[in-house]
Amino acid sequence: MVPVQAQAVPTSPESSIVPEKVRDGIALEINGEHYQHTGDPQMPLLWYLRDVLRLTGTKYGGEHGENGADLILLDGIAVSAITQPLAKLAGKQVVTVEGLAGNDGSLHPLQQAFIDEDAIGCGYCTPGWLIAAIDLFRRKPHPGDDDIDQLSNLCRCGCQTRVRRAIKRVAGKATQS
Amino acid sequence: MSNDRNTSDTGCHDHIRLSRRRFLQVLAGTAGALVVGIRMADATDVPLPLALLGDHFYNLGAYVRIDADGSVLIGARDPDTGTGVATSLPRIIADELDADWKRVSVVPLGLGVTDNNGQPSWTYGRQVGGSGGSTPAAWNDLRQVGALARWLLLQAAARRLGVPASKLRCNAGTVIAPDGRRLTYGNLAEDASKIALPTNAPPLKTAADYRLIGQPVGDVDARAIVTGLTRYAIDEHYGDALVAVLAHCPWPDGTLAHIDATDTLAVKGVVKVVRLRPEPGQPLGSTAIAPVVAVLAEDTWSALQGRQKLKLEWKPGASGSENSNALEQHAGDLLAGKTDPTTRVRNDGDVDAARKKAARRLDATYFQPWLAHATAEPMNCLVRLEKDHASLVVPTQAPQKAWAVVQRLTGLSPAQIDIRVPRVGGGYGRRLDHDYVAEAVMLAKAVDKPVRLLWTRAQDFGHDYYRAGSVHQLSAIIDRKRQLLGWNQRMASASALAHRNVPDNRLWTSELEADQLPATLVPNYRSDWYALDSAIPRGPMRGMPHISNAFAVESFIDEIAHSMKEDPLFTHLRMLGEPRELPLSAGGTLDTGRLINVLKLVADRIDWKNWLHTVNGLGIACWHVDGAYVAHAIEVAMQGQKLIIQRVVCAVDVGRVINPLGLQGQVAGATLDALSTALNLAITFKDGQIQQHNYKDYPLASMAQLPNDVEVITVSNDAHPPAGASFLAMPTAAPALANAVFRASAVRVRRLPLMKELLRLL
């Protein structure tokens, strides 16, 4: 600690503390939390989530996110996190699978439906299916089989028929209400 | 208190012998906990890890731990790759214990290993996931763990209440006296941990008393999975670990001709570039792994950028001249020629003599492509090496095999190697080989820092231990009464066991089964295997060798039915004959009654009696695997060139069912996996290089291509112990599909993948 010297002119003492310059960086909003990224602006969101924030629910799917395991919601729309350089994300809202449940631990209806229908194989691709299904409900509030057929996520464990049932379970409730 | 365990030298026991090598043992835990587990004989000199008794829950073993507050912690010993064993195995213990499932937490076990004079002792016995053996093995020993814990709790309650134990009963974590007095397990745990063990293992429950076994329950990890909190190995970190991404030589036997890493090292965050030159014979036995250049960086993004800037030239080895087309051509030539088979797998009666008596003969040849594992979670490994310790987090199906790789590379003694196995993102046999563990350990040694290894998707496709393609030439001899008089099967393939120190006369065992249908049902039956050689790496694959053989055999039986203008269900039933048990060469029996039952179940459900009259095509197939029985019936429609799978029905008989919900999921999932594979998937290689690099080239079926539902019928067959179900539903899906396609389109598909061949023939 360097003591601040008393100045000769008492009225407006000039501080010797230089405030840190506002750092160039990208303002990010992820699951409602705010972050400032000052590293490589080209870093894909996926590696920022996994390596920097340690939010590992969003999985590595492939170099281009081919199997949908790395889907996140960007301003409500499902996109592959590995295709999104951080530079593009300033001022946008990112929601990952960790952000779907309420702060009180209450599950999103689709999360509960996935549990109820046992729509889980190894579970690695499950976060991607959840994000894709939420995006489907945004586009089609009452999705039918043809709409569900449009989901492009891949799963070798074969959870597709159970995912379909989970989506229909929520769609059925949406229709009733 | 001569009955206390502390005075066990006065004739009391501290363990119960279950078998020659296995013991039940009780350990008093801290804070009044009761801990019961299974121990192997060769581990008797070694105390169990202290962690079991403390607060380190993840190292519990096949153990029950009952805490004073009544919560029950159960260890799941086998890696769960999505097969549900982390749920079903603890359920087996919990039922025998009469635990309240709502108070049970399940913890995945790490590898249990102790040092026995430099040799490893496996604390928990068998630890293999995804091979269909977890449940049968658990049925044999894990029930005893629960039964002993319950017995001890009952003794403690008997003393406390002054009532004989035989008059007490247990229900959902409570001991209840005849007069209605109740004591919770939590209340009794500390006393129970001091009771001397009985001479013999306490009796197991009778089936009538099962409360959890046979009842549906969701996956224990479900909530953590849907909230994104489950940590797979790929999600684990050490703060100071370097991220390693690799450039593999395209040829497993190739060499690095030139390297320029200047641009790579200029990337911010890149720390080091390391060459690995694994020698043949190291570190995976005789299985070669490709030479590697690794880029190590502070984070994944830097490492990936660095790898992109590597300038590498690779030189092919002998495999550089291999082509999958040429290999298949060679197989065809072999089967067409007069060469003796590599192995005559089975020879009942006299096929040549039967041929002379034939009223009718039918021949057909079927082709299967090479396949990749395509696990969702790519290969990865986290490792920290210290002078006298190694800690790893490994996505493996066989932690004991991973241990062997680490031990060979580090020279550490058995107990100095700590392997943790979280939930695994798909295995399918890929994670029975541990090339990625070897790479991570070698890199950690080279940089003297912890390493977090990550394969990219393209590497996963390009450097797999593939399932080899195969050619099946089948010949049926039929007598005047339309009975199958003879069956001659000739198969050519490159064995998954070749180059793995397996004797030549056992190489066929990964390729076909001596007891597969219709063996034992046909008086003159011959099965020959012809070896192909290839340097393209091969290894275990989910469902092999059943899947490829069931496709050939069950398609062929459909062709036989068609040639005789018969209903294929009728042809099947005539072949199976009366319900009876036929002895199998590998032990066990073929129960034709159980096979007939699953066939009839799917036929009824899909309304098979209309099979000739529907515009859609119906197909059927059945198979048996290690004492379990499966049948599929599938309905398809052709709309021009578009194939629509309208209905899929699958019936399985696995003996006693532990978790019906888990079984249904497993059966539906395996059906979809098999359909997806049969429809579209093939690995090819040209000049020794794999041609498929991502999901676009290896297109797993999308939601739209798959049926909307799989109707699963599980036969409740409590007279038989539980058999494995992990891949049971795979073998019959593809032939039922191909048979249905034939009825709908008149096109017989004898070559997979089906869509490509169907479009060629339409």
Interface residues (C-beta under 8 A of the other chain):
Chain A: D40 M43 P44 W47 R50 D51 V52 R54 L55 T56 G57 T58 K59 Y60 G61 G62 E63 H64 E66 N67 A69 T96 V97 E98 L100 A101 L107 Q111 F114 I115 D116 D118 I120 G121 C122 G123 Y124 C125 T126 P127 L130 D145 I148 D149 Q150 L151 S152 N153 L154 C155 R156 C157 G158 C159 Q160 T161 R162 V163 R164 R165
Chain B: D80 T81 G82 G218 D219 D221 A222 R223 I225 V226 T227 G228 L229 T230 R231 Y232 I234 D235 H237 V243 K268 D299 T300 W301 A374 T375 A376 E377 P378 R423 V424 G425 G426 G427 Y428 L454 T456 R457 A458 L661 G662 Q664 G665 A668 G669 A670 T671 L672 D673 S676 N694 Y695 K696 L700 S702 M703 A704 L706 P707 N708 D709 V710
